[in-house]
Amino acid sequence: MPFIGKQPDRGTIRILDTITPANGTTFPLKTEGENFFAASSASLIVSVNGVIQSPNTYSVNEQFIIFDSALTDSDVINHIVSFGDPIDIGITSDASVTTAKLANGSVSTPKLADSSVTEAKLAPGVGGIKTGKSIAMAIVFG
């Protein structure tokens, strides 16, 4: 499928090029010397001074990572790992799953409401005794 802009990069794990911080908040993201465009801060794992950073402590804007607090030249960015673009599969809308979408045997007894199993839905001879009927039993000893 054609895209306008950056082609999605799904499921590709990349270790980005080393960044040497120097008194600032904004640094370029690169991989193999080329600009790298991260999908979001959540698609990166960033380690600064040996501590994994929470994605809410930095953001990404095009090919730049922007830290909330300035880094100094004594700080070390140990690594930045990208896990590619997240895939948004969305949420299934209410009442959108049809019987045809369910696999055979996928609805188990605990998922059935007691009131949904009625006498009319039981096959003859299955599930017990129907109300008002008598059963004759013969025990044969041999």
N, C-alpha and C positions, 0 to 999 in steps of 0.2 A: 504494500500500500504506500503510495507516495506521501511525503510529509513536507510541509513548508517549514524550513528551519532545520534544527538539529534532528537527525535520525535517532529514534529511541534506542537506548543501549540497555537491554534487559538481560539480567542474569550474568553479566560479565564482571568478574571480580578483578579490580586493578589496584595495584599499589602505586600511588601517585609519586611524582618526583619529590625529592627532599626540598623543603622550604627552610631557609635560614632567616629567622625573624630578626627584624631590626627596628625597634621602637615604633610600632605602628599597630594598626588593627586589620589592614587589608593586604592580602597577599595573593599572587596569581596561582591558580591551580594548573599544573601541567602533568602530562604523562608522555614519557619519551621525548621531552622537549616541546611538545605541541600543547596548545591551549586545551584545557579540559573543562567541559561544561557539566557540572553536577546537577542532577535533577532537583535535589533539595538537600538541606542539611541532614535530614533523616537517612539519606542514602549513603552517608559517609560515616566512617569511624575515625575519629581524630584523637591522637595521643599527644599531649603537651606535657613536657617534664615527667613523662612516665605515667601520666594519669589520663584515662579515657575521658574525653569531654562529652557532656550532655549536648545533644543537638540544639538545645535552646540557649547555649552559650555562644553560638556562632551562627552565621547565616551564609548563604551562597547567593551571589548575584553574577549571572553569566559565568565567566571563567575565574571568579574571585571568591575567596573565603574571607569573611569579615567577622572577626572576633569582637565580642561585646566589650572586652577589656583589652587595653593595649598590651602587646607582648614586647619584651625588651630583648636586647641582643644576648642576654644571659639565659633566656628561655630556649628550650629545645622542642621543636615539633618532631617527635620521634617517628611518626608515620601518619599518613592519611590513606585510608583504604576506601575504595568506592565499590558498592555492590550493584551498580547499574540503576536504572530507573525503576521505581516501584510500579507494579501493575495494579491498577485500581479495578478490582472486579465488581465493585459496587455491592449493593444490598438488594436481595430479592424483594420485590414489591409484595405487599399483602395480596393474597388470593391469586398469585400468578403461577403457582406450581399446579400443574394439571396431573391427572391420573397417568397419562401417557409418559410423563417425565419421571415417574417413580419406578424404580427397579422392582422386579418380581421379588416378593419376600421382604421388601424394605420397611413395611409397616408391621411392627411387632405388637404383641398383646398389650404391653404396658402403654403403648401409644393410642390404644382404642378406649374410648369412653365407654363405661358400662352400658349406658343408654343406647349406644350405637349398635350393639349386638342384640338383635331382636329374634324372636322365634321364627319369623318369616325368612330370616337370612340364614337359618341353619338348614343344612342338607338333611334329608330324612335319615334317621338313625345316627346322627352326629350330634354331639354336645349334650346329650342328656334326654330326659323324659319330657315330652310335650304335655302341657297342662291338660287335664281331663282325659288322658289316655291311660290305659292299663297295659302292663307288660306281663306276659306269661313267661316264666323261666322253666326250663327243663334241665335238670342236672342228671347227667348220665354217668354212672359208675361202671367201669368196665372191668 
